[in-house]
Amino acid sequence: MRKGDAVPSNAPSWTHLDEKGRLKMVDVSDKAPTWREARAVGRVRMAPETLKRILEGEVAKGNVLEAARLAGIMAAKRTWELIPLCHPIPLTAVEVSFEPDEDLPGIRLQSRTKTCDRTGVEMEALTAVAHAALTIYDMCKALDRTMCLEGIRLVYKSGGRSGTFAVSDEA
């Protein structure tokens, strides 16, 4: 690296950096739109009593899982406003689902996002799970401040030049 260079000459090509090392939004205008899908997962670990209260509808703030579902969907639609350099993407589908797990104990979350566009929807799927998990925490924090958000990660993506990515352990 020469003095004054922001990026070493032998560095891998970083899509979000220009030749001077400044951040930039990736130009996707030459890419063809393709169908793209992504899925992300996560968990909210909590006390058994908190899980019981959620499932029995006994949380003072209301229906925890429906509020979390809506928060996840809304966040996915606004990912481009929350994550620097993300493109605004016309989502064709966003789903957020929950699986109570007494062995955890807690809630397992999954999101699925779809579009037909020039860039992927991985960040939208991850954002949906993260915001749904944060909403569960917010709605139940008066009951259980020991809750832990964990394991938020991408488990599937398809479409685009890089093809399909999938992991077998989805939570």
KEPA-316270 format. One record per residue: x, y, z of N, C-alpha, C in turn. Coordinates in nm, 4 decimals, padded with zeros to 6 digits. Layout:
N
      n_px      n_py      n_pz     ca_px     ca_py     ca_pz      c_px      c_py      c_pz
         X         Y         Z         X         Y         Z         X         Y         Z
...
***
This chain:
171
      n_px      n_py      n_pz     ca_px     ca_py     ca_pz      c_px      c_py      c_pz
   00.0847  -00.1177   00.0000   00.0000   00.0000   00.0000   00.0891   00.1237   00.0000
   00.0640   00.2126  -00.0920   00.1393   00.3372  -00.0975   00.0841   00.4361   00.0037
   00.1701   00.5241   00.0506   00.1267   00.6269   00.1443   00.0159   00.7091   00.0786
  -00.0937   00.7280   00.1511  -00.2060   00.8050   00.0984  -00.3147   00.7193   00.0357
  -00.2806   00.5941   00.0011  -00.3834   00.5049  -00.0539  -00.4774   00.4612   00.0572
  -00.6060   00.4647   00.0315  -00.7041   00.4227   00.1307  -00.7238   00.2717   00.1274
  -00.7051   00.2118   00.0113  -00.7265   00.0685  -00.0055  -00.5993   00.0092  -00.0640
  -00.5439  -00.0966  -00.0038  -00.4228  -00.1586  -00.0592  -00.4462  -00.2044  -00.2026
  -00.3448  -00.1958  -00.2867  -00.3594  -00.2336  -00.4273  -00.3878  -00.3824  -00.4436
  -00.3489  -00.4638  -00.3462  -00.3727  -00.6081  -00.3556  -00.4973  -00.6522  -00.2776
  -00.5764  -00.5567  -00.2300  -00.6971  -00.5899  -00.1524  -00.8030  -00.6487  -00.2435
  -00.8898  -00.7355  -00.1882  -01.0010  -00.7865  -00.2681  -01.0904  -00.6701  -00.3098
  -01.1688  -00.6911  -00.4114  -01.2584  -00.5870  -00.4603  -01.3783  -00.5752  -00.3656
  -01.3863  -00.4639  -00.2968  -01.4973  -00.4388  -00.2050  -01.6029  -00.3586  -00.2796
  -01.7229  -00.4083  -00.2852  -01.8264  -00.3456  -00.3668  -01.8755  -00.2132  -00.3113
  -01.8594  -00.1896  -00.1819  -01.9095  -00.0664  -00.1219  -01.8005   00.0392  -00.1005
  -01.6829   00.0190  -00.1638  -01.5753   00.1174  -00.1539  -01.5318   00.1599  -00.2933
  -01.5071   00.2907  -00.3097  -01.4509   00.3353  -00.4368  -01.2991   00.3208  -00.4320
  -01.2300   00.3649  -00.5384  -01.0853   00.3471  -00.5466  -01.0083   00.4252  -00.4403
  -01.0733   00.5224  -00.3766  -01.0089   00.5991  -00.2698  -01.0499   00.5517  -00.1305
  -01.1247   00.4420  -00.1252  -01.1659   00.3873   00.0033  -01.2882   00.4540   00.0636
  -01.3574   00.5360  -00.0144  -01.4791   00.6014   00.0343  -01.5984   00.5091   00.0135
  -01.6926   00.5160   00.1075  -01.8140   00.4361   00.0944  -01.8967   00.4825  -00.0241
  -01.9610   00.3865  -00.0883  -02.0496   00.4175  -00.2008  -02.1608   00.3144  -00.2058
  -02.2702   00.3518  -00.2651  -02.3776   00.2571  -00.2905  -02.3412   00.1808  -00.4181
  -02.3582   00.0508  -00.4177  -02.3264  -00.0317  -00.5336  -02.4211   00.0038  -00.6477
  -02.3655   00.0197  -00.7659  -02.4456   00.0484  -00.8846  -02.4964  -00.0840  -00.9417
  -02.6267  -00.1051  -00.9353  -02.6862  -00.2299  -00.9844  -02.7628  -00.2091  -01.1150
  -02.7464  -00.0923  -01.1765  -02.8276  -00.0602  -01.2934  -02.8047  -00.1522  -01.4127
  -02.6880  -00.2138  -01.4231  -02.6614  -00.3043  -01.5354  -02.7067  -00.4474  -01.5091
  -02.7512  -00.4767  -01.3886  -02.7956  -00.6124  -01.3553  -02.9403  -00.6317  -01.3993
  -02.9709  -00.7513  -01.4423  -03.1092  -00.7830  -01.4809  -03.1888  -00.8211  -01.3568
  -03.3138  -00.7780  -01.3492  -03.3970  -00.8216  -01.2367  -03.4187  -00.9732  -01.2421
  -03.4088  -01.0374  -01.1273  -03.4379  -01.1804  -01.1160  -03.5184  -01.2011  -00.9886
  -03.5877  -01.3132  -00.9819  -03.6599  -01.3469  -00.8594  -03.5582  -01.3812  -00.7522
  -03.5773  -01.3226  -00.6363  -03.4854  -01.3424  -00.5242  -03.5655  -01.3685  -00.3981
  -03.5115  -01.4560  -00.3149  -03.5767  -01.4903  -00.1893  -03.4694  -01.5054  -00.0824
  -03.5062  -01.4725   00.0405  -03.4136  -01.4928   00.1527  -03.4935  -01.5336   00.2758
  -03.4274  -01.6126   00.3606  -03.4864  -01.6502   00.4899  -03.3824  -01.6283   00.5984
  -03.4296  -01.5793   00.7112  -03.3426  -01.5586   00.8271  -03.4120  -01.6166   00.9490
  -03.3329  -01.6484   01.0495  -03.3864  -01.7037   01.1742  -03.3234  -01.6324   01.2932
  -03.3841  -01.6529   01.4084  -03.3302  -01.6023   01.5335  -03.4098  -01.6605   01.6491
  -03.3668  -01.6287   01.7698  -03.4350  -01.6783   01.8899  -03.4427  -01.5664   01.9933
  -03.5472  -01.5714   02.0742  -03.5525  -01.4898   02.1952  -03.5646  -01.5877   02.3106
  -03.4574  -01.5966   02.3869  -03.4556  -01.6842   02.5039  -03.5153  -01.6055   02.6204
  -03.5975  -01.6730   02.7024  -03.6669  -01.6044   02.8121  -03.6977  -01.7019   02.9243
  -03.7434  -01.6474   03.0346  -03.7846  -01.7308   03.1471  -03.9095  -01.8111   03.1078
  -03.9240  -01.9327   03.1587  -04.0415  -02.0138   03.1261  -04.1734  -01.9410   03.1557
  -04.1781  -01.8647   03.2629  -04.3009  -01.7927   03.2985  -04.3347  -01.6861   03.1943
  -04.2338  -01.6231   03.1371  -04.2572  -01.5224   03.0329  -04.3171  -01.5880   02.9100
  -04.2606  -01.6999   02.8679  -04.3143  -01.7737   02.7538  -04.4583  -01.8136   02.7797
  -04.4850  -01.8629   02.8980  -04.6208  -01.9044   02.9342  -04.7186  -01.7870   02.9232
  -04.6782  -01.6717   02.9714  -04.7657  -01.5533   02.9667  -04.7900  -01.5076   02.8227
  -04.6872  -01.5169   02.7391  -04.7054  -01.4812   02.5973  -04.8077  -01.5737   02.5334
  -04.7907  -01.7041   02.5539  -04.8775  -01.8036   02.4898  -05.0204  -01.7991   02.5417
  -05.0370  -01.7585   02.6659  -05.1714  -01.7498   02.7240  -05.2349  -01.6122   02.7040
  -05.1658  -01.5222   02.6354  -05.2203  -01.3898   02.6087  -05.2317  -01.3037   02.7331
  -05.1404  -01.3231   02.8271  -05.1472  -01.2517   02.9544  -05.0372  -01.1467   02.9690
  -04.9963  -01.0857   02.8589  -04.8990  -00.9771   02.8642  -04.9775  -00.8464   02.8537
  -04.9545  -00.7566   02.9484  -05.0335  -00.6337   02.9597  -05.0332  -00.5493   02.8325
  -04.9248  -00.5520   02.7570  -04.9166  -00.4682   02.6368  -04.9958  -00.5234   02.5189
  -05.0447  -00.6463   02.5283  -05.1263  -00.7012   02.4198  -05.0673  -00.8276   02.3602
  -05.1114  -00.8580   02.2383  -05.0712  -00.9798   02.1683  -04.9267  -00.9647   02.1194
  -04.8359  -01.0235   02.1911  -04.6925  -01.0070   02.1670  -04.6523  -01.0548   02.0278
  -04.6957  -01.1722   01.9891  -04.6500  -01.2291   01.8625  -04.7079  -01.1552   01.7425
  -04.8311  -01.1090   01.7505  -04.8871  -01.0328   01.6386  -04.8217  -00.8957   01.6275
  -04.7916  -00.8328   01.7395  -04.7191  -00.7050   01.7355  -04.5800  -00.7260   01.6766
  -04.5136  -00.8347   01.7152  -04.3796  -00.8649   01.6639  -04.3843  -00.8966   01.5143
  -04.4871  -00.9673   01.4708  -04.5017  -00.9994   01.3280  -04.5130  -00.8693   01.2467
  -04.5994  -00.7799   01.2923  -04.6182  -00.6535   01.2224  -04.4895  -00.5705   01.2232
  -04.4198  -00.5666   01.3366  -04.2938  -00.4924   01.3454  -04.1913  -00.5474   01.2467
  -04.1826  -00.6790   01.2360  -04.0881  -00.7405   01.1431  -04.1199  -00.7073   00.9986
  -04.2471  -00.7147   00.9621  -04.2888  -00.6824   00.8255  -04.2596  -00.5357   00.7944
  -04.2969  -00.4481   00.8865  -04.2742  -00.3047   00.8649  -04.1256  -00.2721   00.8544
  -04.0436  -00.3341   00.9379  -03.8996  -00.3085   00.9346  -03.8384  -00.3566   00.8030
  -03.8804  -00.4738   00.7553  -03.8273  -00.5249   00.6281  -03.8539  -00.4253   00.5159
  -03.9719  -00.3656   00.5158  -04.0081  -00.2698   00.4122  -03.9273  -00.1412   00.4197
  -03.8644  -00.1151   00.5341  -03.7880   00.0088   00.5528  -03.6388  -00.0170   00.5738
  -03.5931  -00.1336   00.5375  -03.4528  -00.1684   00.5580  -03.3592  -00.0643   00.4972
  -03.3928  -00.0170   00.3805  -03.3074   00.0815   00.3126  -03.2919   00.2104   00.3935
  -03.3847   00.2385   00.4841  -03.3729   00.3564   00.5701  -03.2930   00.3263   00.6976
  -03.2818   00.1987   00.7319  -03.2171   00.1586   00.8571  -03.0714   00.1176   00.8398
  -03.0368   00.0583   00.7270  -02.9028   00.0057   00.7022  -02.8360   00.0914   00.5937
  -02.7252   00.1563   00.6261  -02.6595   00.2410   00.5264  -02.6252   00.1633   00.3989
  -02.6465   00.2268   00.2868  -02.6111   00.1792   00.1529  -02.7017   00.0686   00.0983
  -02.8053   00.0284   00.1712  -02.9017  -00.0670   00.1156  -02.9888   00.0034   00.0123
  -03.0225  -00.0695  -00.0916  -03.1112  -00.0149  -00.1942  -03.2567  -00.0270  -00.1494
  -03.3414   00.0687  -00.1869  -03.4848   00.0484  -00.1653  -03.5320  -00.0611  -00.2613
  -03.5972  -00.1614  -00.2087  -03.6373  -00.2768  -00.2894  -03.7886  -00.2928  -00.2818
  -03.8535  -00.3110  -00.3966  -03.9975  -00.3375  -00.3941  -04.0230  -00.4833  -00.3531
  -04.0504  -00.5044  -00.2271  -04.0741  -00.6400  -00.1780  -04.2073  -00.6912  -00.2307
  -04.2078  -00.8170  -00.2733  -04.3327  -00.8783  -00.3183  -04.3941  -00.9645  -00.2095
  -04.3153  -00.9998  -00.1086  -04.3670  -01.0784   00.0042  -04.2734  -01.0636   00.1233
  -04.3328  -01.0550   00.2410  -04.2592  -01.0601   00.3675  -04.3433  -01.1432   00.4627
  -04.2835  -01.2471   00.5172  -04.3520  -01.3307   00.6163  -04.2647  -01.3395   00.7407
  -04.3278  -01.3338   00.8561  -04.2575  -01.3523   00.9833  -04.3370  -01.4555   01.0614
  -04.2692  -01.5608   01.1063  -04.3382  -01.6665   01.1805  -04.2639  -01.6968   01.3103
  -04.3360  -01.7615   01.4018  -04.2843  -01.7888   01.5356  -04.3119  -01.9331   01.5732
  -04.2187  -01.9895   01.6491  -04.2368  -02.1233   01.7032  -04.1978  -02.1204   01.8509
  -04.2977  -02.1258   01.9395  -04.2649  -02.1325   02.0826  -04.1866  -02.2607   02.1109
  -04.0877  -02.2520   02.1969  -04.0034  -02.3668   02.2279  -03.9825  -02.3719   02.3794
  -04.0532  -02.4623   02.4443  -04.0439  -02.4727   02.5904  -03.9081  -02.5251   02.6352
  -03.8375  -02.5972   02.5486  -03.7050  -02.6475   02.5836  -03.5995  -02.5367   02.5811
  -03.6231  -02.4316   02.5020  -03.5256  -02.3225   02.4917  -03.5052  -02.2528   02.6261
  -03.5923  -02.2075   02.7025  -03.7294  -02.1703   02.6663  -03.7296  -02.0363   02.5939
  -03.8259  -02.0214   02.5016  -03.8374  -01.8968   02.4290  -03.9116  -01.9130   02.2990
  -03.8860  -01.8198   02.2098  -03.9533  -01.8150   02.0805  -03.8481  -01.8235   01.9707
  -03.8701  -01.9125   01.8745  -03.7878  -01.9179   01.7537  -03.8593  -01.8364   01.6469
  -03.7842  -01.7536   01.5764  -03.8398  -01.6662   01.4739  -03.7841  -01.7034   01.3378
  -03.8646  -01.6850   01.2339  -03.8172  -01.7018   01.0972  -03.8843  -01.5961   01.0105
  -03.8080  -01.5432   00.9148  -03.8649  -01.4510   00.8169  -03.8352  -01.5026   00.6779
  -03.9190  -01.4597   00.5850  -03.9013  -01.4926   00.4432  -03.9349  -01.3665   00.3650
  -03.8438  -01.3264   00.2759  -03.8654  -01.2087   00.1938  -03.8480  -01.2460   00.0472
  -03.9227  -01.1786  -00.0411  -03.9142  -01.2052  -00.1846  -03.9217  -01.0748  -00.2621
  -03.8578  -01.0751  -00.3794  -03.8664  -00.9641  -00.4736  -03.8271  -01.0125  -00.6122
  -03.8569  -00.9319  -00.7104  -03.8003  -00.9485  -00.8438  -03.7277  -00.8175  -00.8711
  -03.5952  -00.8190  -00.8510  -03.5194  -00.6948  -00.8589  -03.3743  -00.7249  -00.8942
  -03.2920  -00.6202  -00.8903  -03.1509  -00.6297  -00.9286  -03.0582  -00.6606  -00.8117
  -03.1097  -00.6639  -00.6920  -03.0279  -00.6914  -00.5739  -03.1084  -00.7753  -00.4763
  -03.0389  -00.8431  -00.3870  -03.1024  -00.9416  -00.3001  -03.1780  -00.8845  -00.1821
  -03.2465  -00.9730  -00.1118  -03.3324  -00.9352   00.0011  -03.2844  -00.9949   00.1334
  -03.1535  -01.0273   00.1406  -03.1000  -01.0839   00.2647  -03.1119  -00.9870   00.3811
  -03.0770  -00.8623   00.3584  -03.0819  -00.7640   00.4672  -03.2252  -00.7424   00.5151
  -03.3202  -00.7516   00.4243  -03.4605  -00.7358   00.4616  -03.5067  -00.8524   00.5491
  -03.4631  -00.9740   00.5168  -03.4992  -01.0903   00.5982  -03.4373  -01.0802   00.7371
  -03.3102  -01.0413   00.7432  -03.2423  -01.0258   00.8727  -03.3049  -00.9135   00.9554
  -03.3392  -00.8039   00.8908  -03.4011  -00.6913   00.9599  -03.5373  -00.7301   01.0154
  -03.6128  -00.8082   00.9401  -03.7445  -00.8533   00.9882  -03.7310  -00.9348   01.1166
  -03.6383  -01.0297   01.1189  -03.6186  -01.1121   01.2385  -03.5706  -01.0269   01.3562
  -03.4737  -00.9397   01.3301  -03.4181  -00.8574   01.4383  -03.5252  -00.7678   01.5007
  -03.6062  -00.7044   01.4198  -03.7077  -00.6131   01.4730  -03.8234  -00.6876   01.5390
  -03.8564  -00.8035   01.4870  -03.9588  -00.8847   01.5537  -03.9079  -00.9275   01.6915
  -03.7825  -00.9696   01.6995  -03.7239  -01.0099   01.8283  -03.7173  -00.8918   01.9249
  -03.6779  -00.7755   01.8756  -03.6745  -00.6560   01.9608  -03.8131  -00.6196   02.0130
  -03.9137  -00.6406   01.9315  -04.0507  -00.6109   01.9747  -04.0962  -00.7069   02.0836
  -04.0605  -00.8339   02.0710  -04.0917  -00.9292   02.1782  -04.0262  -00.8819   02.3073
  -03.8994  -00.8434   02.2982  -03.8294  -00.7946   02.4173  -03.9010  -00.6726   02.4751
  -03.9328  -00.5763   02.3907  -03.9965  -00.4533   02.4375  -04.1304  -00.4806   02.5063
  -04.2081  -00.5697   02.4496  -04.3406  -00.5954   02.5052  -04.3353  -00.6749   02.6353
  -04.2242  -00.7452   02.6588  -04.2155  -00.8324   02.7765  -04.1090  -00.7894   02.8772
  -04.0415  -00.6791   02.8538  -03.9292  -00.6407   02.9405  -03.9712  -00.6143   03.0840
  -04.0950  -00.5740   03.1071  -04.1417  -00.5524   03.2449  -04.1529  -00.6848   03.3197
  -04.1709  -00.7933   03.2460  -04.1814  -00.9264   03.3062  -04.0453  -00.9938   03.3228
  -03.9525  -00.9641   03.2277  -03.8309  -01.0446   03.2205  -03.7199  -00.9656   03.1517
  -03.6347  -00.9027   03.2310  -03.5230  -00.8269   03.1728  -03.4048  -00.9171   03.1383
  -03.4144  -01.0471   03.1639  -03.3055  -01.1390   03.1309  -03.3184  -01.1969   02.9905
  -03.4223  -01.1596   02.9168  -03.4390  -01.2122   02.7810  -03.3140  -01.1865   02.6985
  -03.2854  -01.2772   02.6066  -03.1658  -01.2671   02.5244  -03.2021  -01.2926   02.3783
  -03.1654  -01.2007   02.2910  -03.1823  -01.2196   02.1473  -03.0568  -01.2888   02.0974
  -03.0745  -01.3972   02.0225  -02.9570  -01.4733   01.9807  -02.9786  -01.5439   01.8483
  -02.8692  -01.5797   01.7867  -02.8725  -01.6640   01.6674  -02.9357  -01.6019   01.5446
  -02.9363  -01.4703   01.5343  -02.9959  -01.4074   01.4163  -02.8987  -01.4251   01.3003
  -02.9476  -01.4937   01.1956  -02.8591  -01.5220   01.0827  -02.9376  -01.5593   00.9580
  -02.8721  -01.5438   00.8462  -02.9271  -01.5830   00.7176  -02.9153  -01.7344   00.7032
  -03.0224  -01.8000   00.6599  -03.0163  -01.9446   00.6391  -03.0446  -01.9850   00.4945
  -03.0920  -01.8884   00.4130  -03.1226  -01.9207   00.2743  -03.1295  -01.7935   00.1921
  -03.0757  -01.8002   00.0717  -03.0965  -01.6943  -00.0264  -03.0884  -01.7554  -00.1638
  -03.1689  -01.7038  -00.2545  -03.1653  -01.7511  -00.3927  -03.1790  -01.6331  -00.4866
  -03.1336  -01.6550  -00.6108  -03.1411  -01.5511  -00.7129  -03.0118  -01.4736  -00.7242
  -02.9992  -01.4039  -00.8354  -02.8810  -01.3226  -00.8564  -02.7631  -01.4029  -00.9066
  -02.6523  -01.3331  -00.9248  -02.5311  -01.3958  -00.9802  -02.4703  -01.5009  -00.8888
  -02.4813  -01.4800  -00.7578  -02.4148  -01.5741  -00.6659  -02.4961  -01.7013  -00.6432
  -02.6177  -01.7082  -00.6969  -02.6954  -01.8316  -00.6884  -02.7577  -01.8551  -00.5521
  -02.7666  -01.9820  -00.5162  -02.8368  -02.0215  -00.3937  -02.7381  -02.0495  -00.2817
  -02.7743  -02.0027  -00.1634  -02.7010  -02.0301  -00.0397  -02.8017  -02.0906   00.0564
  -02.7673  -02.1996   00.1233  -02.8576  -02.2603   00.2199  -02.7760  -02.3303   00.3269
  -02.8250  -02.3238   00.4502  -02.7689  -02.4008   00.5602  -02.8777  -02.4945   00.6087
  -02.8373  -02.6084   00.6611  -02.9375  -02.7075   00.7006  -02.9972  -02.6798   00.8379
  -02.9199  -02.6252   00.9311  -02.9700  -02.5964   01.0656  -03.0336  -02.4599   01.0650
  -03.1670  -02.4547   01.0628  -03.2356  -02.3273   01.0475  -03.2679  -02.2569   01.1774
  -03.2256  -02.3011   01.2900  -03.2460  -02.2248   01.4142  -03.1638  -02.2891   01.5199
***
